[in-house]
Amino acid sequence: MSARRQDVIVVGNGAVGASISFELQRRGFAVTRIGRRTRPYAASLAAGAMLGCFGEVTESLLASDHGRAKLDMDHRARTFWPEWDQQLSEDSGDETSLFTAHGTFVILNSAGSRAVDSGNFHAIERTLREYDEPYETVDPEAMDWLTPNDLTRSLRGLFLPGEHAVDSHRLLTKLDEAFVRRGGRLLDDEVTAVQVDGDRATGVQLASGDVLAADQVVVAAGARSLTLLENLPEVLRRIPPMVSGYGVSVLAETEDGRVPSSVVRTPNRAFACGLHCVPRADGVVYLGATNIISVRPRQHAAIGDLQFLLGCAVDQLHTNLSEASLRSVQVGNRPVPADGFPLVGSAGVQGLWLATGTYRDGLHQSPLLAQHVAALVEGKVSEFDFLTAFGPVRSPLAGATREQVVATTVEHMMATGWEYRWNVIPEWPPRIERHLGRHYAAMVDELHPTFTPPAELVAAMTDDLRVALTRYYAAWS
């Protein structure tokens, strides 16, 4: 097929890809954005879209300079959203605000574990003080709407007035409309490979077999991004491999039409985001909690994961949610790199850029990432110089020491048991902890003498993941 040449092709139409496309089009580029209209596998459609920075803090995040840099990235990204909301309203012609919740309640309840839930709750509070961020200590029993089962009642609460939420579906719709109104081109198709001539990207190959040419290519296809670089093996082996953080969420209509006015969530727990409830319009709430590491993205929810999510929501948030109407079940795949940090910048070939690996923060960071990537495509120096540490072609970044990773893996595995309300005799937990500690220590020692993957990947290790990690570590040994 003979196709008209574009300045830039953006592969991916989740929040990150759509935001980058819109920002490039605003800056005068001719942009073609490619992705299936239904957005299969995308994390954005299933996202709670909490604009959280401090609510996402964990003890593990604070354990390294790279984790601190990621926290600073989230903190700066949060400031973009009021202007981004206004810009999209103007360019899309839809004046409806993206915001659906104002402020966030973080609750510490009796459903999780002391090591993980209490540890992360205290980490959130310490970090709020460190950043001089306004917050209030609240009594959960006095909170509006929250009505948990007595066995999982909340013990402590914090209110974060600066952490809001947006409607992810509305965001994607407005990004589409604003992009098209600016002259951008949407292509309902799938990219199978990036085309390269020598050391320069020249375009992409489509599922139909056609080739679309471009001066520059931005790959922002979430958890599937690196599969598009398989024809560049020498580059690919030096980029952290990625897995999918598959998650399930639901939209539910409450029986009495009442919803909280703010986000209600727990701290992050047991390899996952915390249990969270986000108000949407007309008596509808978004419920989410799950994050399961999978080597390949999933398109449909596992019944057990859905059952777990709904059980947690009814027990820990509002017992009357058992009478709510289930409007939809959503599945998303978060892009999780082998070292746990974003892949943003040059992909090792001229004119080829990556914007992925954002794990749970992609939608929140999307306006900032759009500014950063657009500056790189323009050939300018980005104002976000701290993001250079997250360039895709890199040796593994350390988020913690090996001993800390093993200890965290054990703590989270034990926390999973408590979340599922296991009933074991008192002497078993310490025995299980010792066994798991020896098992995980031996596993990471076998992988590499010094490089260690994050706890989530250690706990979810498979033969395929072990092969991918070994190949990547060998490239930097």
FENURKA-V842938 format. One record per backbone hydrogen bond with DSSP energy under -0.5 kcal/mol. CO is the residue of the C=O (numbers start at 1). NH is the residue of the N-H. E is the energy in kcal/mol with one decimal. If there is no record, write none. Layout:
CO;NH;E
CO;NH;E
This chain:
1;3;-0.7
6;215;-1.7
7;216;-1.5
8;32;-2.1
9;11;-0.5
9;218;-3.0
10;12;-0.7
10;34;-2.8
11;220;-3.1
14;18;-2.8
15;19;-1.8
16;20;-2.4
17;21;-2.2
18;22;-2.2
19;23;-2.5
20;24;-2.6
21;25;-2.4
22;26;-2.3
23;27;-1.3
24;29;-2.1
25;28;-1.5
29;31;-0.8
30;7;-0.8
30;8;-2.0
31;33;-0.5
31;185;-2.4
32;10;-2.6
32;34;-0.5
33;187;-2.6
34;12;-2.8
36;39;-1.8
39;42;-1.1
41;333;-1.1
43;46;-0.8
44;47;-1.3
49;166;-2.2
50;52;-1.7
51;164;-0.5
53;56;-0.6
54;57;-1.4
58;62;-1.4
60;63;-1.4
61;64;-0.7
64;68;-2.1
65;69;-2.3
66;70;-1.9
67;71;-2.0
68;72;-2.4
69;73;-2.0
70;74;-2.2
71;75;-2.5
72;76;-2.4
73;77;-2.3
74;78;-1.7
75;79;-0.6
76;79;-0.9
77;80;-1.5
78;81;-0.9
80;84;-2.3
81;85;-2.8
82;86;-1.8
83;87;-2.8
84;88;-2.5
85;89;-1.7
86;90;-2.1
87;91;-2.5
88;92;-2.3
89;93;-1.3
93;95;-0.6
98;167;-2.1
101;103;-0.6
101;165;-1.4
103;263;-2.2
104;106;-0.5
104;160;-3.3
105;107;-0.6
105;265;-2.7
106;158;-2.2
107;109;-0.6
107;267;-0.5
108;155;-3.6
108;156;-1.5
109;112;-0.6
113;117;-1.2
113;118;-1.3
114;119;-1.2
116;120;-2.7
117;121;-2.3
118;122;-2.4
119;123;-1.7
120;124;-2.4
121;125;-2.0
122;126;-2.5
123;127;-2.2
124;128;-2.3
125;129;-1.7
126;130;-2.3
127;131;-2.3
128;133;-2.8
129;132;-1.0
136;159;-2.9
138;140;-0.7
138;157;-0.8
139;142;-2.1
140;143;-1.4
144;146;-1.4
147;319;-2.4
149;152;-1.8
150;153;-1.1
153;110;-1.3
156;108;-2.4
157;138;-2.3
158;106;-2.6
158;160;-0.5
159;136;-2.0
159;161;-0.7
160;104;-1.7
160;163;-1.4
162;164;-0.6
164;51;-3.0
165;100;-2.2
165;101;-1.4
166;168;-0.8
167;171;-2.5
168;172;-2.2
169;173;-2.1
170;174;-2.7
171;175;-2.3
172;176;-2.2
173;177;-2.4
174;178;-2.8
175;179;-2.2
176;180;-2.3
177;181;-2.4
178;182;-1.3
179;184;-2.7
180;183;-1.8
184;186;-0.5
185;33;-2.9
186;188;-0.5
187;35;-2.2
187;189;-1.8
190;207;-2.4
193;205;-3.1
195;202;-2.7
195;203;-1.1
196;198;-0.5
197;199;-0.5
197;200;-1.3
199;350;-2.1
200;197;-2.9
202;214;-2.3
203;195;-2.8
204;212;-2.7
205;192;-2.7
205;193;-1.2
206;209;-2.1
210;206;-3.3
211;213;-0.5
212;204;-2.4
213;6;-1.2
216;9;-2.1
217;219;-0.5
217;353;-2.6
218;11;-3.2
218;220;-0.7
219;355;-2.2
221;224;-1.6
222;225;-1.8
224;227;-0.8
225;228;-1.5
226;229;-1.6
227;230;-0.9
228;194;-2.0
229;232;-2.3
232;235;-0.8
232;236;-2.9
233;237;-2.1
235;238;-1.5
236;239;-1.6
238;394;-1.3
241;338;-1.7
243;336;-2.7
244;246;-1.1
244;294;-3.1
245;334;-1.8
246;292;-3.1
247;332;-2.1
248;289;-0.7
248;290;-0.7
249;330;-3.4
250;287;-2.5
251;327;-2.3
251;328;-1.5
252;254;-0.6
252;285;-2.9
253;325;-2.7
254;257;-0.6
261;102;-1.7
263;105;-3.4
264;277;-2.8
265;107;-3.0
269;272;-2.3
272;269;-1.1
275;266;-2.1
276;288;-2.1
277;264;-2.3
278;286;-3.0
281;284;-0.9
283;254;-2.3
284;280;-3.1
285;252;-2.6
286;278;-2.4
287;250;-2.2
288;276;-2.7
291;293;-0.5
292;246;-2.1
294;244;-3.2
302;306;-2.0
303;307;-2.7
304;308;-2.2
305;309;-2.3
306;310;-2.5
307;311;-2.2
308;312;-2.4
309;313;-2.3
310;314;-2.4
311;315;-2.3
312;316;-3.0
313;317;-1.8
313;318;-1.8
315;149;-3.5
317;147;-2.7
318;321;-2.1
319;322;-1.3
320;323;-2.0
321;324;-1.3
325;253;-2.9
325;327;-0.8
328;251;-2.0
330;249;-2.3
332;247;-2.6
333;223;-0.6
334;245;-3.0
334;336;-0.7
335;337;-0.6
335;359;-2.1
336;243;-2.5
337;340;-1.0
338;454;-0.6
342;344;-0.6
343;356;-2.3
345;354;-3.0
346;393;-0.7
349;352;-2.0
350;201;-3.0
351;217;-3.1
352;347;-2.5
353;219;-3.2
354;345;-2.5
356;343;-2.8
358;361;-2.4
361;365;-2.6
362;366;-1.0
363;366;-0.7
365;369;-2.7
366;370;-2.3
367;371;-1.7
368;372;-2.4
369;373;-3.0
370;374;-2.0
371;375;-1.8
372;376;-1.8
373;377;-2.7
374;378;-1.9
375;379;-0.5
375;380;-2.7
376;379;-1.2
380;382;-0.6
383;385;-1.3
384;387;-2.0
385;388;-1.7
386;389;-1.0
387;390;-1.8
388;391;-1.6
390;344;-2.5
392;240;-0.7
392;394;-1.2
397;399;-0.6
401;405;-2.4
402;406;-2.4
403;407;-2.3
404;408;-2.6
405;409;-2.6
406;410;-2.2
407;411;-2.5
408;412;-2.5
409;413;-2.2
410;414;-2.5
411;415;-2.2
412;416;-1.9
413;417;-1.3
414;418;-1.7
415;419;-2.4
416;420;-1.7
417;422;-2.3
418;421;-1.5
422;424;-0.6
425;428;-2.2
425;429;-0.6
427;431;-1.0
428;432;-3.0
429;433;-2.6
430;434;-2.1
431;435;-2.3
432;436;-2.9
433;437;-2.6
434;438;-2.1
435;439;-2.3
436;440;-3.0
437;441;-2.1
438;442;-2.2
439;443;-1.9
440;444;-2.4
441;445;-1.9
442;446;-1.7
443;447;-1.2
444;448;-1.6
454;457;-0.6
454;458;-1.9
455;459;-2.5
456;460;-1.2
458;461;-1.1
462;466;-2.5
463;467;-2.2
464;468;-2.1
465;469;-2.6
466;470;-2.4
467;471;-2.2
468;472;-2.0
469;473;-3.0
470;474;-2.1
471;475;-1.2
472;476;-0.6
473;476;-1.2
474;477;-1.1
